[in-house]
Amino acid sequence: MILRSLLVGALVLVSCGSLEDDGQSGALAGSKATAAPTQTAGRPVGAPATGEVRVKDDFGGWSIDRPAAWFDMPQALHGSALRNLEFGPNDFPPPPGTVGLSLRLETVHPGEEGLDLEGFASRRVWTATCAACRKILERGDLVIAGQPAKFFSVYQNQPSPLEQFEPRLYWLVRSPFFDDRVVVITSGPTTSPARDELERIVATIQFFRPAPPILVPTRTKAEIIASLSGAGRTVTRSEAKLMLYRDFERAYNDVLRAASGGPTAVYSATDPDTLVWVVAFTGSGSILPMKGGGPPGSGAVRTPTPWAWSITVLPAREPYSWGGPSMGGPEATWPAWFDQLVDRST
């Protein structure tokens, strides 16, 4: 079975050195408590201050006010990146003198519901995966938009050129309108003279009732099925179902758990409210990745495995530049669990 997940954001490599993680050092009483309004329904309240621009995500249910001279760009997971210099999607690392902040909604996966914000950060937010690779320099409790929040300054041992952005500032808070998301705000480096400005920007965050997911596809079922055809490929049967990604992922993980007899599960960085087509098909003429032999470059023979069935996940609305998990096998058997999936297009 093959799984291909969408990667969101920049790929960050970590060099594991020794930093002696000290969970008690540098305890602060925040950075800094906000005076922003508490939650509202449907839209942020008021207007941004003079010289500021309001950035918001209607489906994420949040807004933040940035200086008018800054720039912003939407990001995955109902997020946004703010910088003091104009930038594009591939501008990494940022040039010297860049001050920036990013905000995103991270999904709380099954088994993580009982984690507090620091436990969630330890599992899902810190770049360094080993305790010896990071050091919490500051931590504190504060309030963001009327909600209890956590603040951290964290140093993580990273290779050049990423070390220039360490240590970084982190704020974590839960929106009152989502029970399965954590709002993660990242900025830095901590030593930047603009730290006060970054803290002031975070203080402008508001939460409001998110718009419901759009359930109307911009690619039809016929278009999705037609996209499966190709030179040398024969499709003998195909069906497509319209779903939210969360519903597909839940069903897929149920299948994995049943097959393994244990708690096996796979999670993607895809937003759970993303509208997707889940397509099942049988036929011949395509292959799964090479099987057998040794690793690539070893000289060992690796033979292609022809498929007889496959399930793939494709976006139903723009952007179309990504693909979800894809799985299949050589057995000439229709995947029966696909038939149990609920189709939102009917």
Secondary structure, 3 states (H helix, E strand, C coil): CCCCCCCCCCCCCCCCCCCCCCCCCCECCCCCCCCCCCCECCCCCCCCCCCEEEEEECCCCEEEEEECCCEEEEECCCEEEEECCCCCCCCCCCCCCCCEEEEEEEECCCCCCCCCHHHHHHHHCCCCCCHHHEEEEEEEEEEECCEEEEEEEEEECCCCCHHHHCCEEEEEECCCCCCCEEEEEEEECCCCCCHHHHHHHHCCCEEECCCCCCCCCCCCHHHHHHCCCCCCCEEEEEEEEEEEHHHHHHHHHHHHHHHHCCCCCCCCCCCCCCEEEEEEEEEECCEEEEECCCCCCCCCCCEEEECCEEEEEEECCCCCCCCCCEEEECCCCCCHHHHHCCCCCC
